[in-house]
Amino acid sequence: MPLQLLAGVFGFLNRDPVLAIGMSTLSATWLTTSVLTLRSAPGGHSPVLGVAVLFLAAAVLLCAVVTAAGKPLVAIVLTFAGSRFALTGVVEYRQLPIARLCDGWLGLAVCVVALYAAAAFALQDVHQRTILPTLSRAGRS
């Protein structure tokens, strides 16, 4: 949580509003999740946390829309993550067993997409050319 908040501060300082808002919102969500989890019974669920996570999903999906034109691969990762947050919010709010199962599988998909993006951008940075497709028009994102 503190590192995401610090990343948000650096985002604001570097005039990168998508990074700043995204990291700051994630940091605030971790704080909210921590407080609500500490106050709830073990194994329980929290409709309040569900609503908070649904708002996070909306913020992440908004960042995906804003990012889509310039950095499509980043937008794809954000779309997967936002969708996962939305499903997590539904799980916390309603406790549907099928939603919990889908939430887990979608979490694995987020990991795969994020790892691909990290590898693609790292290889591109090291080799100064596109090795794995990043879907950007200029080849650099």
C-alpha positions as CSV (number, residue, x, y, z in Angstrom):
1,M,0.0,0.0,0.0
2,P,2.7,2.6,0.8
3,L,4.6,1.9,-2.4
4,Q,1.4,2.4,-4.5
5,L,0.7,5.7,-2.7
6,L,4.3,6.7,-3.4
7,A,3.9,5.7,-7.1
8,G,0.7,7.9,-7.1
9,V,2.7,10.9,-5.7
10,F,5.3,10.4,-8.4
11,G,2.6,10.1,-11.0
12,F,1.2,13.5,-10.0
13,L,4.7,15.0,-9.9
14,N,5.4,13.7,-13.4
15,R,2.0,14.9,-14.7
16,D,0.8,11.4,-15.5
17,P,-2.7,11.5,-14.3
18,V,-3.7,8.0,-15.2
19,L,-0.8,6.5,-13.2
20,A,-1.4,8.9,-10.4
21,I,-5.1,8.3,-10.1
22,G,-4.7,4.5,-10.6
23,M,-2.0,4.0,-8.0
24,S,-3.6,6.4,-5.5
25,T,-7.0,4.7,-5.9
26,L,-5.4,1.2,-5.5
27,S,-3.6,2.4,-2.4
28,A,-6.8,3.8,-0.8
29,T,-8.6,0.5,-1.7
30,W,-6.0,-1.5,0.1
31,L,-6.4,0.7,3.2
32,T,-10.2,0.3,3.0
33,T,-9.9,-3.5,2.5
34,S,-7.6,-3.8,5.5
35,V,-9.8,-1.8,7.8
36,L,-13.0,-3.6,6.8
37,T,-11.3,-7.0,6.9
38,L,-10.0,-6.4,10.4
39,R,-13.6,-5.4,11.5
40,S,-15.3,-8.4,10.0
41,A,-15.7,-12.0,11.2
42,P,-13.2,-14.6,9.8
43,G,-14.6,-16.1,6.6
44,G,-17.3,-13.5,6.4
45,H,-18.2,-11.1,3.6
46,S,-18.7,-7.3,3.6
47,P,-21.3,-5.6,1.3
48,V,-19.6,-2.3,2.2
49,L,-16.3,-3.7,0.8
50,G,-18.2,-5.0,-2.2
51,V,-19.4,-1.5,-3.0
52,A,-15.9,0.0,-2.4
53,V,-14.4,-2.5,-4.8
54,L,-17.1,-1.8,-7.4
55,F,-16.1,1.8,-7.3
56,L,-12.4,0.8,-7.7
57,A,-13.5,-1.2,-10.7
58,A,-15.1,1.8,-12.3
59,A,-12.0,3.9,-11.7
60,V,-9.7,1.3,-13.2
61,L,-12.0,0.8,-16.2
62,L,-12.1,4.5,-16.7
63,C,-8.3,4.6,-16.8
64,A,-8.4,1.8,-19.4
65,V,-10.7,3.9,-21.6
66,V,-8.4,6.9,-21.3
67,T,-5.3,4.9,-22.0
68,A,-6.7,2.9,-24.9
69,A,-5.7,5.3,-27.7
70,G,-2.0,5.7,-26.7
71,K,-1.2,2.5,-24.9
72,P,-3.5,-0.3,-26.0
73,L,-1.6,-3.1,-24.2
74,V,-1.8,-1.2,-20.9
75,A,-5.5,-0.6,-21.6
76,I,-6.0,-4.4,-22.0
77,V,-4.3,-5.1,-18.7
78,L,-6.4,-2.4,-17.0
79,T,-9.6,-3.8,-18.6
80,F,-8.8,-7.3,-17.2
81,A,-7.9,-5.9,-13.8
82,G,-11.0,-3.7,-13.7
83,S,-13.2,-6.6,-14.7
84,R,-11.6,-8.7,-11.9
85,F,-12.3,-5.9,-9.4
86,A,-15.9,-5.7,-10.5
87,L,-16.4,-9.5,-10.1
88,T,-14.6,-9.3,-6.7
89,G,-17.1,-6.6,-5.7
90,V,-20.0,-8.8,-6.7
91,V,-18.5,-11.7,-4.7
92,E,-18.2,-9.5,-1.6
93,Y,-21.6,-7.9,-2.0
94,R,-23.7,-11.1,-2.8
95,Q,-21.5,-14.1,-2.0
96,L,-22.4,-16.1,-5.1
97,P,-20.3,-19.3,-5.4
98,I,-20.1,-19.2,-9.2
99,A,-18.9,-15.6,-9.0
100,R,-16.2,-16.6,-6.5
101,L,-15.0,-19.3,-8.9
102,C,-15.0,-17.0,-11.9
103,D,-13.3,-14.4,-9.8
104,G,-10.4,-16.8,-9.2
105,W,-10.0,-17.8,-12.8
106,L,-10.2,-14.1,-13.9
107,G,-7.5,-13.4,-11.4
108,L,-5.2,-15.9,-13.1
109,A,-6.0,-14.3,-16.5
110,V,-5.0,-10.9,-15.1
111,C,-1.7,-12.4,-14.0
112,V,-1.0,-13.9,-17.4
113,V,-1.9,-10.7,-19.3
114,A,0.1,-8.5,-16.9
115,L,3.2,-10.8,-17.1
116,Y,3.0,-10.7,-20.9
117,A,2.8,-6.9,-20.8
118,A,5.7,-6.6,-18.4
119,A,7.8,-9.0,-20.5
120,A,6.9,-7.2,-23.7
121,F,7.8,-3.7,-22.4
122,A,11.0,-4.9,-20.6
123,L,12.2,-6.6,-23.8
124,Q,11.4,-3.6,-25.8
125,D,13.3,-1.4,-23.4
126,V,16.4,-3.6,-23.3
127,H,16.6,-4.2,-27.1
128,Q,15.3,-0.7,-28.1
129,R,12.9,-2.4,-30.6
130,T,9.7,-4.4,-30.4
131,I,10.3,-8.1,-29.6
132,L,6.8,-9.1,-28.4
133,P,3.8,-7.2,-29.9
134,T,2.7,-4.2,-27.7
135,L,-0.1,-3.2,-30.1
136,S,1.1,0.4,-30.2
137,R,1.2,2.1,-33.6
138,A,4.7,3.5,-33.3
139,G,6.1,0.3,-31.7
140,R,6.9,2.2,-28.5
141,S,4.4,2.7,-25.6
